[in-house]
Amino acid sequence: MDQGDDCERQTANAELSIRIAAGIGAFTSAEWDSLGGTTRGDAENGYNPLVSFAFLSALEDSGCAVRRTGWQGHHLRLETARGKLLGAVPCYLKSHSQGEYVFDHGWSDAFERAGGRYYPKLQCAVPFTPVTGPRLLVGKGEDSPTVKAGLAAGLKAVTDKLGVSSAHVTFAPEDDVQILAAAGFLHRTDQQFHFSNEGFSSYDDFLATLASRKRKAMKKERREAHADGISIDWLTGKDLTEKAWDDFFAFYMDTGSRKWGRPYLNRDFFSLIGERMADDILLIMAKRNGRYIAGAINFIGSDALYGRNWGCIEDHPFLHFEVCYHQAIDFAISRKLKVVEAGAQGEHKLARGYRPVTMHSAHYIAHPGLRNAVADYLQRERREVKRMSEYLEEHTPFRKDLAE
């Protein structure tokens, strides 16, 4: 893991300071676990496994999110004068815009054509993970608005003092974006499709909320996905053996190489998360003729299932939809999870019971000219995202007589 000296940056409050931690290893696991939302059993904040110490350290320890790959750890620590950790931000110094899913390539191209230098930039996010989660992390028992305001001000100050072009806080909760906006960040919206579990007791209970024609199509699709003798296994906890990871990694590499050209995650990463957070992982694996042929990895939060990567070595009709979307709904209902976040993009999810949901990010642009141009663009983009969301909501497969 890349390491470096911590760098202190003073905030507006002389009693507090922001320090840059060059790698998640600059925190102890106990320190990180003291932050809201990072540990299972946190009843007040909920638990998001993708901001856990186990997940973030696996990304760095495996060499997936390090300086060499363009993800140099620059995590922020907000501390008192005596060194007490009040809050933190998972943050990386980026030399490109890959693996982020909130696209700013147009901004970088325009700025560099005008003679500016867009990279490096700061990216406050979970690498390779288009999933909503806390970004302004607050110590348990601390005053949340005060700490979050200090983190927002500190992030802006660090951006200016490092002399980088910008700071981007992506897939953040809307409340945090409001705090960041008050500190001078620009608000951006985008769209995903999520399943909402309305207290369903079974998949058939969910199907009953669909229009008759859509319900029949869904049942037919699921039957055809299981043709050719295909069965589905749910693997979690002790079932996540190295053999299972070997199989899944083969799927990931085959599909990822065709889709992105170069997959972001390596084999060591999957072994590390298997060791460190097996109970927070669900592999949905499809089997035919005694061997696995496809699979999807999901992460289990306190009230949400987060769908991530999919891959296959055999193509079968509707198998992708079955493994990634229908089975995720089955699992969420069985575990009484409220939401399934099935990843970025994909209007095809709409026909499978996933509704349009607005996603939020915040962006601090240091250069006034670029900031003004981006602000104008984002104003128009937000209107278009809202318009499209309203349009898609009118075309969901749900029964009209159940609409509020």
VENFEN-V722739 format. One line per field, one symbol per residue. psi: psi as a letter, one per 30 degrees, with the letter a starting at -180 (. if undefined). burial: b if it has 24 or more other C-alpha atoms within 12 Angstrom, else e. A space follows every 50 residues. Layout:
BEGIN
psi: ???
burial: ???
END
This chain:
BEGIN
psi: kkllkkkkkkafjffllkkkjikfffkleeeeffkkffkkgjeeflkjff gleeeeeeeeffgeileeggikkhkkkkllfggkjellkjkkjkgagkge gjkgeeeeeeeefggljekllkjjljkgjikklkejkkkkfljeeeeeee eeeeeeeeeeffglelkkjlhlkeeeeeeeefgglkkklakakkkkjhgk fleeeeefflkeeeeeeeeeeeeefglggklkkkklbffileeeeeeeee eeeeeeeeefejkfkleeeeeeeeefhefgkjkjkkkkhglkfllkklkj aeglkjkcklllfkkkkgeeeeeeeeeeeeeeeeghkfkjjgalaifffe fggklkkklklkkjjekeeeeeeeeeeeeeeeeeeeeeeeeeefglglkf ffk.
burial: bbeeeeebbbbeeeebbbbbbbbbbbbeeebbbbbbbbbbeeeebbbbbb bbbbbbbbbbbbbbbbbebbbbbbbbbbbeeeeebbbbbbbbbbbbbbbb bbebeebbeebeeeeeebbbbbbbbbbbbbbbbbbbbbbbeeebeebbbb bbbbbbbbbeebebbbbbbbbbbbbbbbbbbebbbbbbbbbbbbbbbeeb eebeebbbbbbeebbeebbebbeebbeeebbbbbbbeeebeeebbbbbbb bbbbbeeeeeeebbbbbebbbbbbbbbbbbbbbbbbbbeeebbbbbbbbb bbbbbbbbbbbbbbebebbbbbbbbbbbbbbbbebbbbbbbbbbbebbbb bbbbbbbbbbbbbbbbbeebbeebbeebeeebeebeeebeebbebbbbee eeee
END
